[in-house]
């Protein structure tokens, strides 16, 4: 799913996303040939489940 959809679902800004990413605290991302980032639904769901546990 596109990064903007992930950001909306998590309720965070793009700046927060990149801060989390630099700290290794975001779901696994995949870079497309055009440079855009994508997150698989299963990776996002697992990330959200980990957030709920913590």
ChimeraX attribute file (.defattr): number of C-alpha atoms within 10 A of each C-alpha:
attribute: neighborCount
match mode: 1-to-1
recipient: residues
	/A:1	13
	/A:2	11
	/A:3	15
	/A:4	14
	/A:5	12
	/A:6	19
	/A:7	14
	/A:8	11
	/A:9	11
	/A:10	12
	/A:11	10
	/A:12	12
	/A:13	12
	/A:14	14
	/A:15	9
	/A:16	12
	/A:17	18
	/A:18	13
	/A:19	13
	/A:20	13
	/A:21	14
	/A:22	10
	/A:23	9
	/A:24	10
	/A:25	12
	/A:26	17
	/A:27	20
	/A:28	15
	/A:29	16
	/A:30	13
	/A:31	10
	/A:32	9
	/A:33	7
	/A:34	6
	/A:35	8
	/A:36	11
	/A:37	15
	/A:38	17
	/A:39	18
	/A:40	14
	/A:41	12
	/A:42	11
	/A:43	14
	/A:44	19
	/A:45	12
	/A:46	12
	/A:47	15
	/A:48	15
	/A:49	11
	/A:50	10
	/A:51	9
	/A:52	8
	/A:53	6
	/A:54	5
